Amino acid sequence: MRTDSSPGTLPAREHLPAAPAGTPVLDVVIPVYNEEKDLQPCVRRLHEHLAGTFPYAFRITIADNASTDTTPQVAARLAAELPEVTTFRLEQKGRGRALRAVWSASDAPVLAYMDVDLSTDLNALLPLVAPLISGHSDLAIGSRLARSSRVVRGPKREFISRVYNLILRGSLQARFSDAQCGFKAIRRDVAQVLLPLIEDTGWFFDTEMLVLAERAGLRIHEVPVDWVDDPDSTVHIVKTATDDLRGVWRIGRALATGSLPLDRLTRPFGDDPRDRELKDVPRGLARQLVGFCVVGGLSTLFYLLLYSGFRVFTGSQTANALALLVSAIANTAANRRLTFGVRGRGGAVRHQAQGLVVFGIGLSLTSGSLAALGAATSEPAHSTELAVLIAANLAATVLRFLLFRAWVFPDRHDSGTTVVTSHHTDQFRAGEAADDPWMDATVQLLPVRPHDTDARDLR
């Protein structure tokens, strides 16, 4: 995964201003490969629809993925005839590669794409991009799986689509409903930050973009669509599905190991209400409590299984100490990543050492409870031992959370780190004009170099 080119934080969302004459607000990209038959009717229909319904200036960009038929000639004729149409030629195949190239070069503040077959009804285009223009959302997708969508397609494609999205929900905890619909839009300032992180150049590009955006806390707007399957589609279902599953595995592994710099995109906008401080309300306490309880419940089950196993071979005190030690290491690692959101390997050894100190306190509580039980009765029942240990562990759990929050994983926002926002800066992303009317004057987007890593999050 790319980990060295995230350009930092994004500007606060704002409604896009009225465009200067000739500057398009929307750039609709149509990726094509050997589409000499469908390209002309698609572009003409899309152009007619936008000219009649879209209230802003627009552009249609034909992204030719190394076509070998007459697609380039058809695209050139359309560009010569229609002023709002341009063509972009790539010598390599790949829908993701085409979108990355065109979106990276576009000057339009809202970027979209749709499939050349126009399976999605164009009446959904304005609802798709309106939340991006208003500043409400960061990305927008058409969904064929929303309840109010009207879809006509065969059972095979329907089954594959639903199974794929179930896989995304189960493996990557994705909350968006339809990753594969060829009808999406993104704000350009968001694309500038996300595109360097996306590795795929084919059909999985969409899914990777959405997963990363969702994990980074960006807002994804979904639009129910009317969609009619194209029976002449040239997509190879088996190969595409295989490549998608490989992509799911790659992204899942990168997220699990913390190798993606998504922490650089956490709370990317200054207008996020969750960043507003409320008096006497500790920052992130509710989320941390939920995560800690889930991890604690699983750790308790793990501990009891270990204790029961060790108890067969040794005494209660030794079994308790061994079970606590193993479960404490697992508990610290899980809380570090899931509850307190610490990614990467930086500080992991120190955190485990502090976790072992907390473990020692828990050991004292539980061992003391066992000692008290042994003093009360010479041969306590196994169920009684478990009940005493559960009660002692509950007390130790409360203390563990307080120590984790205040000592082991203190809130980074309260650690003295100062975030400076420049209100007058002329530093922009490489290749971007400083006089761009769509750039917020308060934004400072800088390339991240390999040595620009946080000392607390070394990778």
BELTA-V921382 format. One record per backbone hydrogen bond with DSSP energy under -1.0 kcal/mol. NH is the residue of the N-H (numbers start at 1). CO is the residue of the C=O. If there is no record, write none. Layout:
nh=NH co=CO
nh=NH co=CO
This chain:
nh=16 co=133
nh=23 co=20
nh=25 co=57
nh=26 co=57
nh=27 co=110
nh=28 co=59
nh=29 co=112
nh=30 co=61
nh=32 co=63
nh=39 co=35
nh=42 co=38
nh=43 co=39
nh=44 co=40
nh=45 co=41
nh=46 co=42
nh=47 co=43
nh=48 co=44
nh=49 co=45
nh=50 co=46
nh=51 co=47
nh=52 co=48
nh=53 co=49
nh=54 co=50
nh=59 co=26
nh=60 co=84
nh=61 co=28
nh=62 co=86
nh=63 co=30
nh=64 co=88
nh=65 co=32
nh=66 co=64
nh=66 co=90
nh=74 co=70
nh=75 co=71
nh=76 co=72
nh=77 co=73
nh=78 co=74
nh=79 co=75
nh=80 co=76
nh=81 co=77
nh=82 co=78
nh=85 co=82
nh=86 co=60
nh=88 co=62
nh=90 co=64
nh=97 co=201
nh=98 co=94
nh=99 co=95
nh=100 co=96
nh=101 co=97
nh=102 co=98
nh=103 co=99
nh=104 co=100
nh=105 co=101
nh=106 co=102
nh=110 co=25
nh=111 co=186
nh=112 co=27
nh=113 co=184
nh=114 co=29
nh=115 co=182
nh=118 co=115
nh=121 co=226
nh=124 co=121
nh=125 co=122
nh=128 co=124
nh=129 co=125
nh=130 co=126
nh=133 co=129
nh=134 co=130
nh=136 co=131
nh=137 co=131
nh=138 co=219
nh=139 co=219
nh=140 co=185
nh=141 co=221
nh=142 co=183
nh=143 co=223
nh=149 co=146
nh=150 co=225
nh=152 co=227
nh=158 co=154
nh=159 co=155
nh=160 co=156
nh=161 co=157
nh=162 co=158
nh=163 co=159
nh=164 co=160
nh=165 co=161
nh=166 co=162
nh=167 co=163
nh=168 co=164
nh=169 co=165
nh=170 co=166
nh=171 co=167
nh=172 co=168
nh=174 co=168
nh=183 co=181
nh=184 co=113
nh=185 co=140
nh=186 co=111
nh=187 co=138
nh=188 co=109
nh=191 co=187
nh=192 co=188
nh=194 co=190
nh=195 co=191
nh=197 co=194
nh=198 co=195
nh=205 co=202
nh=208 co=204
nh=209 co=205
nh=210 co=206
nh=211 co=207
nh=212 co=208
nh=213 co=209
nh=214 co=210
nh=215 co=211
nh=216 co=212
nh=217 co=214
nh=218 co=213
nh=221 co=139
nh=223 co=141
nh=225 co=143
nh=227 co=150
nh=228 co=119
nh=229 co=152
nh=233 co=230
nh=240 co=236
nh=241 co=237
nh=242 co=238
nh=243 co=239
nh=244 co=240
nh=245 co=241
nh=246 co=242
nh=247 co=243
nh=248 co=244
nh=249 co=245
nh=250 co=246
nh=251 co=247
nh=252 co=248
nh=253 co=249
nh=254 co=250
nh=255 co=251
nh=256 co=252
nh=257 co=253
nh=259 co=254
nh=262 co=260
nh=264 co=261
nh=265 co=262
nh=272 co=269
nh=275 co=272
nh=276 co=273
nh=281 co=278
nh=285 co=282
nh=288 co=284
nh=289 co=285
nh=290 co=286
nh=291 co=287
nh=292 co=288
nh=293 co=289
nh=294 co=290
nh=295 co=291
nh=296 co=292
nh=297 co=293
nh=298 co=294
nh=299 co=295
nh=300 co=296
nh=301 co=297
nh=302 co=298
nh=303 co=299
nh=304 co=300
nh=305 co=301
nh=306 co=302
nh=307 co=303
nh=308 co=304
nh=309 co=305
nh=310 co=306
nh=311 co=307
nh=313 co=310
nh=314 co=310
nh=319 co=315
nh=320 co=316
nh=321 co=317
nh=322 co=318
nh=323 co=319
nh=324 co=320
nh=325 co=321
nh=326 co=322
nh=327 co=323
nh=328 co=324
nh=329 co=325
nh=330 co=326
nh=331 co=327
nh=332 co=328
nh=333 co=329
nh=334 co=330
nh=335 co=331
nh=336 co=332
nh=337 co=333
nh=338 co=334
nh=340 co=335
nh=342 co=336
nh=345 co=458
nh=346 co=458
nh=348 co=345
nh=351 co=347
nh=352 co=348
nh=353 co=349
nh=354 co=350
nh=355 co=351
nh=356 co=352
nh=357 co=353
nh=358 co=354
nh=359 co=355
nh=360 co=356
nh=361 co=357
nh=362 co=358
nh=363 co=359
nh=364 co=360
nh=365 co=361
nh=366 co=362
nh=367 co=363
nh=368 co=364
nh=369 co=365
nh=370 co=366
nh=371 co=367
nh=372 co=368
nh=373 co=369
nh=374 co=370
nh=375 co=371
nh=376 co=372
nh=377 co=373
nh=385 co=381
nh=386 co=382
nh=387 co=383
nh=388 co=384
nh=389 co=385
nh=390 co=386
nh=391 co=387
nh=392 co=388
nh=393 co=389
nh=394 co=390
nh=395 co=391
nh=396 co=392
nh=397 co=393
nh=398 co=394
nh=399 co=395
nh=400 co=396
nh=401 co=397
nh=402 co=398
nh=403 co=399
nh=404 co=400
nh=405 co=401
nh=406 co=402
nh=407 co=403
nh=408 co=403
nh=409 co=404
nh=414 co=411
nh=415 co=412
nh=432 co=429
nh=436 co=433
nh=439 co=436
nh=443 co=440
nh=446 co=7
nh=452 co=449
nh=453 co=451
nh=457 co=454
